[in-house]
Amino acid sequence: MPSLGLKGIATCDGVGTGLLPVQAEQSSAETNLPDPCKLAIVAALEREVRPFVKDWRIVKREHEGRRFKFFERDSTVAVCGGIGAEAARRATEATFHFYRPPLIVSVGFAGALDPTLKVGNIFQPRFVINANDGSWVETSSGAGTLLTISGVAGVEQKAKYLKDYGAAAIDMEAAAVARAGQSHSIPFMAVKAISDEYNFDLPPMDGFVTPDGRFRTASFTAFIVIRPWLWVGTMRLARNSEKASRALCRLLDQYHVDAEKLQNSAPELHPTKVAFPQSTR
């Protein structure tokens, strides 16, 4: 049964980088990876993983009428599909179509529900719950529970999620990536960096996410500029996000280096979807 657990927390101190010199942007219908893909990484926004992919080859591809920007290096591919479940699902499906990865990892920012999780902590859950339908996925990797929700949660809502689900953190994409991966029998993992703590109220951001998962930064900035009471919280969130991104990318650097090792452990990571026990909701 999914339950609160913090063994999946790490600060990622001392993890080295694996980035190589800049390569030109390309557009291609064929994969440019020199080796078969061993690891696929799905994030929501590029700013979450920018330090990790900033020197990687960029390849733009079209799938089911939508354009995706893939970052390629060695046997690893990354894609930033957008915010929310549907954007994550589309990105995962496109990644499978072009690369056929043996392992897919949902990465990005998460909000803490447990008070002991701090900004910049890395959370690798064993369970991912979909709050929309109560289904859950187990990866046999990491510890604790990540809850995937459909919108931005304030402090009161976070407390309710902690009480109702016993989850340690929340995100908006991992359950969709897991489900898409499971439909293709792809092993799944989730790696999240805490960007807002349990008692931090996020600025009103839901209204600035487009139906295809893009964040309307210019419109959000214009909204914030004329509301000075939101300035402090918004600037704090920006600092927190930068710290979370650095921590996440240090770990992803190591994942990239150890892609073959992760692939070899893939048989132990196949997700199992079951109905969430009603008595615990």
N, C-alpha and C positions, 0 to 999 in steps of 0.2 A: 504494500500500500504506500502511495506517495506520502512522505512526511518530511517535516523540517529537519534539515541536517546541514552542517557547515563544514564538512570535511573537504568539500570541493573548492574552498576559498584559498587563494594564493595571492601574493603581492607581486610575483614575477620579478623580483629583484635579481639582477645578475644574468638575465637571459640575453644572449648575444644576438646580433643582427645577421641576416643572411641576404641582404640586398646587393644587387649587382648594378653595373652602369646603366644609364638611361638608354632605352631603346625606342625607336620611332613608333608613332601610332600607325596602325594598319587597319585595313578593312578587308575581310576575307570570309568566304563561306566554308573554309576548311580550317580545322584546328592547326595551330602553328606550334604546338608543344613538341619539343624534340623527342620526348618519351611519352608513353601512354600515361594518361592522367591518373594520378594516384590519390589526389586530394582535391575536393571542390569546396570552396568557401562561399557562403551566401550571407551578405550583410544587407542592411536596409539602405544606409547612406554612405557615400564615399568618405565623408569626414570621419566616420567611425574607424576606417581602416587606412586612411591616407598615408600615414607614416610607413605602413607595411607595403603598400602597392605603388608608391610614388615613382619608383624606378622600373616598374614592370612594363612589358609590352602591352599595348592597348589594342584590342581587336573588337570591332563593332560588327554585330551580327543581328539578323532579323529572324524572329520566330513567331509564328501565328500573328503576323501583322504588327509586331512591336519590336522596337530596336533595343538591344542590350549592349552594354559596354563591358567586355570581359577583360580582366587583367591576367596575363599569362607569364609564368616563369617556371622553367624546368618542367616538372611534372605536376605543378599546382596551378589551379585556375581559381579566380575570385570574381564575383559579380555583386554589384550593389543594385538590388532589385526594386527598392522603394519601401516606404513605410506601410505596415499592415499585412494582414494574412494573404489577401489576394495578390498583392505585389510580390510577396515572398514565394507564393506558389508558382506564379508565372516564371519567376527567375529560376527557381529550382527545376521546373520542367524544361526551360530553355537550356540550362546547364546539362541536364541529362541528355537532351537531344543532340547537342554538339560534342560532348566530351565523354559520356558514359563513365562517370567516376565510380570507383569502388567504395568510396566513403564521402559523405557530405556533412559539412559542419555549419550550423547556424551560429553566426557571430554578431556581436554588436553591443549596444548599450542596454542596460537593464536598471530598473528601479528597485531599491531595497525594500523589502517588507520586514525583514528581521533587523532589529536595532544594532546588532553587532556587525552587520555588513557596512563597510565604509566606502567612500568614493575611491575608485582605483582598485578595489578588490576584484579579483577574478573569480567568477562563480561558474563551476562546471557541474550542472545538475545531473542527477541520475534519472529523475523523472521530469517530464514536461506535460503539464495539464492544459487542455484547451478549455478555457472558461466558457466558451459558447455552448459546448455540448457535453462537457464533463469527461470526454475521453482522455486517455493519457498514454504516454509512451515511455517505456523504460529502455535505457541504453546499456545498462551494466557498466557504466563508466561514470566517475564522479560521485557526488553525494548531494542529497537534498532535492528540493522541488522548485522548478521554474513554472510560473503560471503565465500563459499567453492570453492577453486580454485584447479588447478591440478599440480601446481609446486611452487617452491620458488620464491617469488616476491621481487624485489629490490625497492629502494626508489621511482624511477620514476613510476614503475608499481603500487605501492601502491597509489600514488597520482591519477593515472588514475582510479583505482578501486573506490576510494572515490568519484571522480567526476561522474563516470558513474553509480554507484549503490547506493551511499549514505550510504554505509555500514560503520560501526564503526571498524570492525576487519575482518581478514581473517584466514581461516584454510584450511585443506585439507581432512577432513573426515565427518564433521557433516551432510552435505546434504545426503551422502550415508547412514549413520546410520538412518536418518529420513525416507528415502525412504524405506529401508529394514523394519524398524519398522512399517511403514504405510501399507506395504503389508501384515502384520500380525495383523493389527488393534491395534498396541501397541502405547500408548501415548508416546510422545517424548519430551525431554528437551535437552538443550545444556548448558554446563558450561565451560567456557574457561578462562585460565589465560594468561595474556599478557606477552610474553617472549621477544618480540622485538618491539620497538616503531616505529612510522611512519617514522622517519628519520634515522633509523638504517639499513644499508646494510648488509644483511646476507652473510656469506662466501658462495662460490659456493658449494652447497650441493646436488643438484639434481642428479648429476652423481653417487652418492654413495648410492642411494636407489635401492634395488633389485626389480625385478618384483613382488615379493610376499610381498613387503612393509618393509623389514628389512633394517636397516641402517648399512652400512659397516664401522664401527667405525675404525678398524685398517687401512683400505685403506685411509679413510679420514685423519687420523692422519699422515700417511706417506706423504700424499699430502701437508698438512699444514706445516710439519716440514721443508721442503726445500723451503718454501715461507714465509720468515720472515715478509713481509709486511702484511700478513694475521694474524699474531700472536695476535696482540692487539684486533682485532675484534672478533677473535675466543674465546679468554679468556673472553672477555666481555660477549659474548653470553653464555658461560658456567655459569658465575656468574648470569646472568639474568635468565637463565633456572632454576637454583637452587632456586632462589627467587620465581619464578613463581610456581614451584612445591610445595614449602612450603605453599604458599597462597592457591593454589588449594586444597591441601590435608587437610588443616584446615577446609575448607568448606565441603569437602567430608566426613570428620569425622562426621560433624553435620548431613549431609544427611543420613549417615548410621544409626545414632541414631534415626533419625526421618523418617525412611523408611516407617513405617506404615502411618504416617501423609501424606507423599508424595503419597502413594498409594491411600489414601482416596480422594486426590485432582485430581487423574488421569482423571476422566471424563471431567475435564475442560482443559485437556492438549492434547486432540486428535488433530493431525496435519491436516491441510487442504491444499491440494496442488492445486494451480491455476497457470494459465499462467502469467508470469511476464509482466506487462504493457509495451508495446513497446515504448511508448512516454517517459519513464523515463530512458531508456537504452542509 
